[in-house]
Amino acid sequence: MKQLVILAGGKGTRLKERLGNLPKSMIQISGQPIVEHQIKLAKNSGFERILILSNAEHDRVMRDYVGSGEKWGVNILHQIEHSPLGTACAVLSAFKYLDDSFIVMCGDLVVDASLQRLAECHDKNQADVTIWVHRNDHPFDSTMVGLAEDQHVAIYLTPPHFFNGLASAGIFAMRKEAIKPWRDFEPPLDLANGLFPLMFLASCRLFGYQSDDFVKDVGTPERYDQIGAEWEQRKHDHQSHSA
């Protein structure tokens, strides 16, 4: 597994005061857009093929900044969403560009971890979808996942709910053939709120990968400020340890 798909179509409505007219994945953390952090994460994890899914309004901004990925030593393709598709239909619309197995990452995530361990867990379980799960500080607006002893998904709850447990982190390993039956589904269809519940009901092989590594989403101004401060502290700590 060597392909990362970045969902960069989010408009960042709740972050409008910070973003202006930029897409959410272009908001800066420690002086670099989130999408650049994600590209570097992919490269460091051994993923050198990247597919960026963005909307028509922001596609030019994304292409101008990211380009073909040459400056990071990766190969980047761009797919444009001309009308609202939802995250699942956005991925399905790029079906011909997908590897047999790939990882999908929401475009508002700041991550300090390796994607390789998720890929290894996915392969080991021969899963159709593997959902990165963790405990976060906003469980009630997150998709919650209950895992059985063998780590297969036994409970899957989308908001609204009152369950406090393992939340979906917004990173997923997926098998291309497993999502093929939904290629012609009429949009919009999201991954977390649409496709995964359908796959769960269809008894597909959904598993969880539980990790406490640093995975944070910048969905609100408050989270953005907090994550920016945490990231700067982590960078300082890394520099101190390597000195």
C-alpha positions in Angstrom: 0.0 0.0 0.0 1.7 3.2 -1.2 -1.2 5.6 -2.0 -2.7 8.4 0.1 -5.9 10.1 -0.8 -6.4 13.5 0.8 -10.0 14.9 1.1 -9.3 18.5 0.5 -12.8 19.7 -0.6 -13.8 21.1 2.8 -14.7 24.8 2.7 -13.9 25.4 6.4 -17.1 27.3 7.1 -16.5 27.4 10.9 -12.9 28.6 10.2 -13.9 31.4 7.8 -12.5 34.1 10.0 -9.1 32.5 9.9 -9.2 31.2 6.3 -10.7 33.9 4.3 -11.2 32.4 0.8 -8.7 29.6 1.2 -9.7 26.0 1.4 -9.5 24.4 4.9 -6.6 22.2 4.0 -4.5 25.4 3.3 -4.8 26.8 6.9 -1.3 27.0 8.4 0.1 25.1 11.3 3.6 26.2 12.3 4.0 28.2 9.1 3.0 25.5 6.7 -0.4 24.6 5.2 -2.0 21.4 6.6 -1.8 19.8 3.2 2.0 20.3 3.1 2.2 18.6 6.5 0.2 15.7 5.2 2.3 15.4 2.0 5.4 15.2 4.1 3.7 12.7 6.4 2.9 10.5 3.4 6.5 10.7 2.1 8.0 9.9 5.5 5.6 6.9 5.8 6.6 5.5 2.4 3.5 6.7 0.5 4.8 8.4 -2.7 1.5 8.5 -4.7 -1.0 11.1 -3.5 -4.4 11.8 -4.9 -5.9 15.2 -3.8 -9.6 15.6 -4.1 -10.6 19.3 -4.0 -13.7 21.3 -5.0 -13.8 23.5 -8.1 -13.8 26.7 -6.1 -10.5 25.9 -4.5 -8.8 23.6 -7.0 -6.6 26.4 -8.6 -5.3 27.5 -5.2 -4.4 23.8 -4.4 -2.7 23.2 -7.8 -0.7 26.4 -7.6 0.7 25.5 -4.2 1.0 21.7 -4.4 1.6 21.1 -8.1 2.8 17.7 -9.1 4.5 17.0 -5.8 8.0 17.1 -7.3 9.4 19.5 -4.6 8.6 16.9 -2.0 9.7 13.8 -4.0 6.1 12.5 -4.5 3.7 12.1 -7.4 0.5 14.0 -6.9 -2.7 13.8 -9.0 -5.6 16.2 -8.6 -9.3 15.4 -9.0 -11.9 18.2 -9.0 -15.4 18.0 -7.4 -17.6 20.2 -9.6 -20.7 19.8 -7.4 -21.1 18.6 -3.8 -20.5 14.8 -3.8 -19.8 14.0 -0.2 -16.5 12.4 0.9 -17.5 8.9 -0.2 -18.7 9.8 -3.7 -15.7 12.1 -4.1 -13.5 9.0 -3.5 -15.7 6.8 -5.8 -15.6 9.5 -8.5 -11.8 9.0 -8.7 -12.2 5.1 -8.8 -9.9 4.7 -11.8 -7.0 6.5 -10.1 -7.2 4.3 -6.9 -4.7 1.6 -6.1 -6.0 -1.8 -5.0 -5.5 -0.6 -1.4 -5.1 3.0 -0.2 -5.4 5.3 2.8 -7.9 8.2 2.9 -7.2 11.2 5.2 -9.5 14.1 5.9 -7.9 17.4 4.8 -8.2 19.1 8.2 -6.0 16.7 10.2 -2.7 17.4 11.8 -0.8 14.1 12.3 2.4 13.1 14.0 2.6 9.4 13.3 3.4 6.8 10.7 0.7 5.6 8.2 2.6 2.4 7.8 1.2 0.8 11.0 -2.3 1.4 9.8 -1.5 -0.2 6.5 0.0 -3.2 8.2 -3.0 -3.7 10.4 -5.3 -3.4 7.4 -3.3 -6.1 5.5 -3.0 -8.4 8.5 -6.8 -8.5 9.0 -7.6 -8.7 5.3 -10.0 -5.9 5.9 -12.3 -4.0 3.5 -12.0 -0.9 5.6 -9.8 -0.2 8.6 -10.8 2.9 10.7 -8.1 4.6 12.8 -9.7 5.1 16.2 -8.7 7.0 19.3 -10.1 8.8 22.3 -10.6 12.5 21.6 -11.9 15.5 23.5 -15.1 16.0 21.4 -16.7 12.6 21.3 -20.3 13.7 21.0 -19.8 15.3 17.6 -17.6 12.4 16.4 -18.4 9.0 14.9 -17.9 6.4 17.6 -16.7 2.9 17.0 -16.9 -0.1 19.3 -14.4 -2.9 18.7 -14.6 -6.6 19.4 -11.6 -8.5 20.8 -10.3 -9.3 17.3 -10.6 -5.5 16.5 -13.5 -5.9 14.0 -16.1 -3.1 14.2 -19.0 -4.3 16.4 -20.7 -0.9 17.0 -20.8 2.1 14.7 -22.6 5.3 15.8 -22.8 8.5 13.9 -23.8 11.8 15.6 -26.0 12.7 17.3 -25.4 10.1 20.1 -24.4 10.1 23.8 -21.7 7.4 23.6 -18.2 8.3 24.9 -15.6 5.8 23.7 -13.3 5.3 20.6 -13.8 8.0 18.0 -13.0 7.8 14.3 -9.8 9.8 13.7 -10.7 10.6 10.1 -8.0 8.3 8.6 -9.1 5.1 6.8 -7.4 2.2 5.0 -9.6 0.9 2.2 -9.7 -1.9 -0.3 -10.8 -0.7 -3.8 -12.8 -3.8 -4.7 -14.8 -3.6 -1.5 -16.2 -0.1 -2.3 -17.0 -1.0 -6.0 -20.7 -1.9 -5.3 -21.4 1.7 -4.4 -19.8 3.3 -7.4 -23.1 4.3 -8.9 -24.6 5.6 -5.7 -26.3 9.0 -6.2 -24.4 11.8 -4.4 -24.0 13.2 -1.9 -22.7 10.3 0.2 -20.1 10.7 3.0 -17.8 8.1 4.2 -18.4 8.2 8.0 -22.2 9.0 7.8 -23.0 7.1 4.7 -20.7 4.5 3.1 -19.3 2.9 6.2 -22.8 2.4 7.8 -23.9 0.8 4.5 -20.8 -1.4 4.5 -21.4 -2.3 8.2 -25.0 -3.4 7.4 -23.7 -5.4 4.4 -21.4 -7.3 6.7 -18.2 -6.1 5.1 -15.0 -6.6 6.9 -14.6 -3.4 8.9 -11.8 -3.3 11.5 -10.4 -0.7 13.8 -6.8 0.4 14.3 -6.5 1.9 17.8 -3.6 4.3 18.4 -2.9 7.2 20.8 -0.6 8.9 18.3 -1.1 12.6 17.6 -4.0 13.0 15.3 -6.0 16.2 15.7 -8.6 17.9 13.5 -8.8 21.7 13.2 -12.5 21.9 12.7 -13.2 25.0 14.9 -11.2 28.1 15.7 -10.7 26.9 19.3 -9.3 23.5 18.1 -7.1 25.3 15.6 -5.6 27.5 18.3 -5.0 24.6 20.6 -3.5 22.3 18.0 -1.2 25.1 16.8 0.1 25.5 20.3 0.5 21.7 20.8 2.3 21.3 17.5 4.8 24.1 18.4 5.4 22.4 21.7 6.0 19.0 20.1 8.4 20.5 17.6 10.3 22.2 20.4 10.4 18.9 22.3 11.7 17.0 19.2 14.4 19.6 18.7 15.4 19.4 22.4 15.7 15.6 22.3 17.8 15.6 19.1 20.1 18.4 20.3 
